[in-house]
Amino acid sequence: MESSLVMRCPFCQYTDNRVLESRSAEAGQSVRRRRECLRCERRFTTYERIEYVPITVIKRDGDRESFDRFKLLRGIVRACEKTGISSVQLENLVDEIEAELQQRAVREVHSYEIGELVLQSLRSLSEVAYIRFASVYRKFQGIRDFVDTLNHLRSDTNQEQTNQVQGEASQLEKADDASMFASS
């Protein structure tokens, strides 16, 4: 085996180790392996990931940079602090966004598209996280920006509730119609 293909212990650099446990991670996008070095007997974790074609993010100023899932995760984690959203949920959210970007035929994406994907996801998870992320992403300048976003969020929520009530009423009507026909 070539030395460049060997998994080295991060503590003593020894090349012989054994796998203690393997499991699926990142919503099936990688394999997490728990290893033990056969020399120093310390344990460490490795990840085996699918190598994707790189995605280029076009920033607001026109600069381009490679998509960085950890940068995205950091921004989402900051918006979700003290909201009770678990780290597993946040990892899954980033996994879903990255998977959506990878499925696109175009390998360049504007940063605002990623921001909108995040906002769509946060909206259903936490209104507080949604507002926090929106305030940074949309560069709020003052209280007016917060009020406008809160009003927009409220009107969307009211519309969803109206649609839900109408859907439930429609289902009840269908159930009543079905019971009338069954009793005839």
C-alpha beads as a LAMMPS data file, in Angstrom:
LAMMPS data file: protein, C-alpha beads

184 atoms
183 bonds

1 atom types
1 bond types

-500.0 500.0 xlo xhi
-500.0 500.0 ylo yhi
-500.0 500.0 zlo zhi

Masses

1 110.0

Atoms # bond

1 1 1 0.000 0.000 0.000
2 1 1 1.321 3.472 -0.860
3 1 1 2.141 5.650 2.129
4 1 1 0.054 8.479 0.652
5 1 1 -3.042 6.228 0.810
6 1 1 -2.585 5.228 4.432
7 1 1 -4.649 6.740 7.235
8 1 1 -2.099 8.054 9.747
9 1 1 -2.758 8.473 13.438
10 1 1 -3.091 12.226 14.105
11 1 1 -1.241 11.811 17.410
12 1 1 1.828 9.666 16.599
13 1 1 1.659 9.465 12.763
14 1 1 1.720 5.651 12.858
15 1 1 0.092 4.114 9.781
16 1 1 -1.451 1.009 11.340
17 1 1 -4.863 1.358 12.958
18 1 1 -8.072 -0.563 13.250
19 1 1 -11.640 0.511 12.642
20 1 1 -13.751 0.159 15.780
21 1 1 -17.042 1.402 14.376
22 1 1 -18.462 2.649 11.071
23 1 1 -21.761 4.388 10.583
24 1 1 -23.577 6.620 8.170
25 1 1 -23.289 10.352 8.841
26 1 1 -24.469 13.638 7.363
27 1 1 -27.778 12.212 6.162
28 1 1 -26.077 9.361 4.328
29 1 1 -23.612 11.664 2.561
30 1 1 -20.585 10.299 4.423
31 1 1 -19.290 7.417 6.522
32 1 1 -17.982 8.143 10.003
33 1 1 -15.288 5.760 11.188
34 1 1 -14.006 5.484 14.758
35 1 1 -10.404 4.224 14.692
36 1 1 -7.768 3.158 17.193
37 1 1 -4.026 3.492 16.587
38 1 1 -2.191 0.199 17.059
39 1 1 0.905 1.960 18.440
40 1 1 -0.297 4.674 20.863
41 1 1 -3.811 3.162 21.300
42 1 1 -5.472 6.580 21.049
43 1 1 -8.778 6.850 19.258
44 1 1 -9.717 9.237 16.472
45 1 1 -12.548 9.789 14.004
46 1 1 -12.350 9.951 10.230
47 1 1 -14.984 10.752 7.640
48 1 1 -15.280 9.363 4.158
49 1 1 -17.243 11.719 1.899
50 1 1 -18.427 11.752 -1.667
51 1 1 -16.235 14.083 -3.666
52 1 1 -18.519 16.544 -5.357
53 1 1 -17.819 18.797 -8.288
54 1 1 -16.967 22.109 -6.622
55 1 1 -19.635 24.769 -6.398
56 1 1 -18.542 28.358 -6.898
57 1 1 -20.357 31.047 -4.922
58 1 1 -20.680 34.458 -6.561
59 1 1 -20.538 37.027 -3.784
60 1 1 -22.424 40.350 -3.761
61 1 1 -19.312 42.232 -4.890
62 1 1 -18.788 39.816 -7.809
63 1 1 -15.910 37.931 -6.210
64 1 1 -16.019 34.167 -6.480
65 1 1 -15.138 31.597 -3.835
66 1 1 -15.642 27.873 -3.337
67 1 1 -18.758 26.808 -1.461
68 1 1 -17.854 26.178 2.175
69 1 1 -20.435 24.150 4.079
70 1 1 -18.712 24.924 7.404
71 1 1 -18.960 28.665 6.773
72 1 1 -22.662 28.216 6.027
73 1 1 -23.123 26.101 9.147
74 1 1 -21.346 28.725 11.307
75 1 1 -23.725 31.442 10.099
76 1 1 -26.777 29.287 10.739
77 1 1 -25.510 28.208 14.172
78 1 1 -25.017 31.856 15.130
79 1 1 -28.591 32.704 14.080
80 1 1 -29.947 29.714 16.009
81 1 1 -28.140 30.270 19.305
82 1 1 -30.410 29.750 22.322
83 1 1 -33.403 28.781 20.163
84 1 1 -33.460 25.124 21.164
85 1 1 -32.725 23.880 17.662
86 1 1 -30.453 20.848 17.917
87 1 1 -27.101 20.580 16.195
88 1 1 -28.451 17.535 14.335
89 1 1 -31.256 19.664 12.867
90 1 1 -28.741 22.329 11.829
91 1 1 -26.446 19.742 10.205
92 1 1 -29.442 18.310 8.349
93 1 1 -30.459 21.768 7.166
94 1 1 -26.966 22.367 5.745
95 1 1 -26.958 18.864 4.221
96 1 1 -30.249 19.604 2.452
97 1 1 -29.022 22.944 1.115
98 1 1 -25.744 21.448 -0.082
99 1 1 -27.578 18.522 -1.722
100 1 1 -29.895 20.945 -3.517
101 1 1 -26.932 22.945 -4.806
102 1 1 -25.132 19.770 -5.919
103 1 1 -28.185 18.652 -7.906
104 1 1 -28.148 21.787 -10.010
105 1 1 -26.628 21.606 -13.476
106 1 1 -25.027 25.048 -13.039
107 1 1 -21.914 24.941 -10.839
108 1 1 -22.038 28.663 -9.946
109 1 1 -24.563 30.007 -7.489
110 1 1 -25.144 33.531 -6.208
111 1 1 -24.786 34.012 -2.468
112 1 1 -28.306 35.477 -2.303
113 1 1 -29.713 32.160 -3.597
114 1 1 -28.047 30.332 -0.713
115 1 1 -29.345 32.967 1.718
116 1 1 -32.903 32.495 0.453
117 1 1 -32.605 28.699 0.816
118 1 1 -31.481 29.191 4.418
119 1 1 -34.353 31.582 5.145
120 1 1 -36.905 29.146 3.687
121 1 1 -35.619 26.424 5.994
122 1 1 -35.286 28.603 9.099
123 1 1 -38.789 29.976 8.687
124 1 1 -40.306 26.613 9.594
125 1 1 -37.757 25.904 12.354
126 1 1 -37.680 29.167 14.316
127 1 1 -39.007 32.656 13.691
128 1 1 -36.284 34.058 15.962
129 1 1 -33.526 32.354 13.960
130 1 1 -35.218 33.522 10.750
131 1 1 -35.163 37.163 11.896
132 1 1 -31.576 36.924 13.139
133 1 1 -30.325 35.393 9.896
134 1 1 -32.349 37.831 7.780
135 1 1 -30.947 40.822 9.693
136 1 1 -27.383 39.875 8.769
137 1 1 -28.051 38.421 5.329
138 1 1 -30.241 41.332 4.208
139 1 1 -28.059 43.894 6.009
140 1 1 -30.764 45.528 8.112
141 1 1 -30.037 49.222 8.667
142 1 1 -32.557 49.965 11.386
143 1 1 -35.708 49.033 13.220
144 1 1 -37.824 49.645 10.105
145 1 1 -36.155 46.651 8.417
146 1 1 -37.015 44.467 11.412
147 1 1 -40.613 45.678 11.477
148 1 1 -41.055 45.092 7.730
149 1 1 -39.670 41.567 8.002
150 1 1 -41.808 40.793 11.065
151 1 1 -44.921 42.062 9.267
152 1 1 -44.065 39.972 6.199
153 1 1 -43.528 36.923 8.416
154 1 1 -46.829 37.564 10.195
155 1 1 -48.808 37.961 6.959
156 1 1 -47.265 34.755 5.559
157 1 1 -48.117 32.905 8.791
158 1 1 -51.693 34.234 8.734
159 1 1 -52.081 33.139 5.094
160 1 1 -50.764 29.662 5.918
161 1 1 -53.174 29.375 8.848
162 1 1 -56.073 30.454 6.609
163 1 1 -55.070 27.884 3.980
164 1 1 -54.784 25.190 6.655
165 1 1 -58.247 25.989 8.065
166 1 1 -59.738 25.984 4.563
167 1 1 -58.087 22.636 3.834
168 1 1 -59.420 21.129 7.061
169 1 1 -62.905 22.483 6.333
170 1 1 -62.780 20.971 2.857
171 1 1 -61.782 17.596 4.307
172 1 1 -64.650 17.754 6.812
173 1 1 -67.112 18.546 4.012
174 1 1 -65.850 15.564 2.019
175 1 1 -66.159 13.341 5.097
176 1 1 -69.730 14.577 5.694
177 1 1 -70.607 13.941 2.053
178 1 1 -69.128 10.451 2.244
179 1 1 -71.059 9.632 5.441
180 1 1 -74.314 10.880 3.868
181 1 1 -73.833 8.568 0.895
182 1 1 -72.926 5.666 3.190
183 1 1 -76.071 6.126 5.278
184 1 1 -78.407 6.360 2.253

Bonds

1 1 1 2
2 1 2 3
3 1 3 4
4 1 4 5
5 1 5 6
6 1 6 7
7 1 7 8
8 1 8 9
9 1 9 10
10 1 10 11
11 1 11 12
12 1 12 13
13 1 13 14
14 1 14 15
15 1 15 16
16 1 16 17
17 1 17 18
18 1 18 19
19 1 19 20
20 1 20 21
21 1 21 22
22 1 22 23
23 1 23 24
24 1 24 25
25 1 25 26
26 1 26 27
27 1 27 28
28 1 28 29
29 1 29 30
30 1 30 31
31 1 31 32
32 1 32 33
33 1 33 34
34 1 34 35
35 1 35 36
36 1 36 37
37 1 37 38
38 1 38 39
39 1 39 40
40 1 40 41
41 1 41 42
42 1 42 43
43 1 43 44
44 1 44 45
45 1 45 46
46 1 46 47
47 1 47 48
48 1 48 49
49 1 49 50
50 1 50 51
51 1 51 52
52 1 52 53
53 1 53 54
54 1 54 55
55 1 55 56
56 1 56 57
57 1 57 58
58 1 58 59
59 1 59 60
60 1 60 61
61 1 61 62
62 1 62 63
63 1 63 64
64 1 64 65
65 1 65 66
66 1 66 67
67 1 67 68
68 1 68 69
69 1 69 70
70 1 70 71
71 1 71 72
72 1 72 73
73 1 73 74
74 1 74 75
75 1 75 76
76 1 76 77
77 1 77 78
78 1 78 79
79 1 79 80
80 1 80 81
81 1 81 82
82 1 82 83
83 1 83 84
84 1 84 85
85 1 85 86
86 1 86 87
87 1 87 88
88 1 88 89
89 1 89 90
90 1 90 91
91 1 91 92
92 1 92 93
93 1 93 94
94 1 94 95
95 1 95 96
96 1 96 97
97 1 97 98
98 1 98 99
99 1 99 100
100 1 100 101
101 1 101 102
102 1 102 103
103 1 103 104
104 1 104 105
105 1 105 106
106 1 106 107
107 1 107 108
108 1 108 109
109 1 109 110
110 1 110 111
111 1 111 112
112 1 112 113
113 1 113 114
114 1 114 115
115 1 115 116
116 1 116 117
117 1 117 118
118 1 118 119
119 1 119 120
120 1 120 121
121 1 121 122
122 1 122 123
123 1 123 124
124 1 124 125
125 1 125 126
126 1 126 127
127 1 127 128
128 1 128 129
129 1 129 130
130 1 130 131
131 1 131 132
132 1 132 133
133 1 133 134
134 1 134 135
135 1 135 136
136 1 136 137
137 1 137 138
138 1 138 139
139 1 139 140
140 1 140 141
141 1 141 142
142 1 142 143
143 1 143 144
144 1 144 145
145 1 145 146
146 1 146 147
147 1 147 148
148 1 148 149
149 1 149 150
150 1 150 151
151 1 151 152
152 1 152 153
153 1 153 154
154 1 154 155
155 1 155 156
156 1 156 157
157 1 157 158
158 1 158 159
159 1 159 160
160 1 160 161
161 1 161 162
162 1 162 163
163 1 163 164
164 1 164 165
165 1 165 166
166 1 166 167
167 1 167 168
168 1 168 169
169 1 169 170
170 1 170 171
171 1 171 172
172 1 172 173
173 1 173 174
174 1 174 175
175 1 175 176
176 1 176 177
177 1 177 178
178 1 178 179
179 1 179 180
180 1 180 181
181 1 181 182
182 1 182 183
183 1 183 184
